Amino acid sequence: MDAREKVIDRVTLVGSAVNLALTIFKFAAGLLARSAAMTADAVHSLSDLLTDAVVLVFVHISSKPADRDHEYGHGKFETLASTLVGVALMVVAGGIIYHAGVALAAWCRGAELPEPGMLALWAALVSILLKEAIYRYTAAQARKLGSPALEANAWHHRSDALSSVGTLVGIGGAILLGDRWTVLDPLASLLVACLIIRVAWKLLRQNIGELMEASLPAEVEQEILQIVSSFPDVSDPHNLRTRRIGNHYAIELHIRMDGDISLIQAHTRTHHIEQALKERFGPETHVTVHVEPVKPFPKF
């Protein structure tokens, strides 16, 4: 296990411990305090716990070295993990919307919704503080390591913190404003679902694009061309193709050089270009440079 994988494991396990404690606490608070919003929040924390397991498994797979069946390595497995996190968030949001809809429909028919207890309010406050702290910790490590799966998990923590904010407002309103406003509890759970969908859509759009071999952002491609063009004997970098492989980049491009130079000179220059790109984007970057002569090809 390399150093990067160890850090991801440690960060994920810390998050898992927090998620496990919060899941138990929220479910107990939701049931004892009769709060639909808190129960929905508990389901969200449970999904966090399950996605922690997904991240741990897939990051282990993605860290495996390249082999005969995966010559570009296993980085896509990490992307797949973050995609599954996004799908899990969508499923959680759908379940919350369903239960909120049932409660709201009952309220519209004249049913009296139970008033949530103070325990649910305290559970929401504790959840906000813990989940925001674990989000900041996970996000900082994700940026440091360049891990899409860890970044996805960080946003899952943040979505849980945001959902707890909505839960806090809904439960607090239902308690402070009296029986006529108990409908705020399921309304808060509906707001939670909307926040979760927003985060899930962001994750899915980014990671599905990567799985579908989307190109790197335009500013990254422009930087690649600038690095290549900085070499004095290289001209017209073109046919640039880029993509992400997990937390690594793959770069392919054509360049033009003087057709009269020797093969060893051309090879040396392409090696320098590869090294420059790897120094900028990481040693695991896959670089392929095709050299074309400036002068026309000789006729045989």
Steps between C-alpha positions, in 0.01 A plus 500: 500500500656833392498823702213652300278199557581501873392862532175434311430201723565701816281792390219269392513300824481818707193600300353152543532520878320835503231368262440190712458704818272752330289232331423334834441833676275640225288188465448495878420872504267471200301216655493631857427860397252397226678703231469406132773751413744346749421147382570614142825653622589167664445320169736752340767424760451128437561559129821683597610193691429270205681726253804508730519123445472551123785751502726272706447203267536688172800711604683176586424372150595827329842504671602172338779541243438468127472144371435318174124559518528860622803652330402852606459389861185468710429869562151480348387288794538806723284697258246219508498517880417872501228435239344238728508754783300737278249226416465416871424865573229503232340187645506650851340820371226302325415312820484822702273665241264201508462503878465879511232479230304241701510721812401814307214320329371386839527856634305634200221251580476644851717253689690635800873450472696423820705780650872410508677496835805697616726197464465525121602867516816418695581212264479736202735750666756232589482364144565843345812555710647152452424467129632844409823419687540165324419664163779753541747230605408267211488776236847627601648151464314444169653816351843406632484147353300582186248227583158525327355226722612679818367830362164334429492366853584846637199644320290219638602617849419861406159397363427331833596819684275705272215256545538533875471879464165452325401248763594741779287779350203271441508336840564830677208664320268210575590515870499876550195591288264233637272230361388700195857499370596136549486477119839676502660169602418311174556821302850515645565142390387602149752784503765251611423285196537797262843582645609137466383486135704813421819346639430163336445659159831685523685177580326296231551759227873522572571130541278367222678745272831347605373145449384608151855623426421872522794730426682694770381858563592755230735687736697180569531422128616857436767461767618175337538676165692786663743258665564318172536825302761626747761269345686707234537225236135385521218656299128462438386264779170355373263202511494533878296231674458490877305311765508408866581154633401519865732760653740490203498671159552342158639734232555431130611756243695559177787744458712617208880511494770555241498200266880505465582431866604152607263244647683513833459880514126469437472227762690708756275799443179296540645352820558853635140593411370193682707585808377861499137387485555242775669760721192721462218243515655216702744212438215259419385710203477299177665699219520405131673737257498440123766690302435629147770660279461864402629416150296271274547125533759364255361306207609136475 
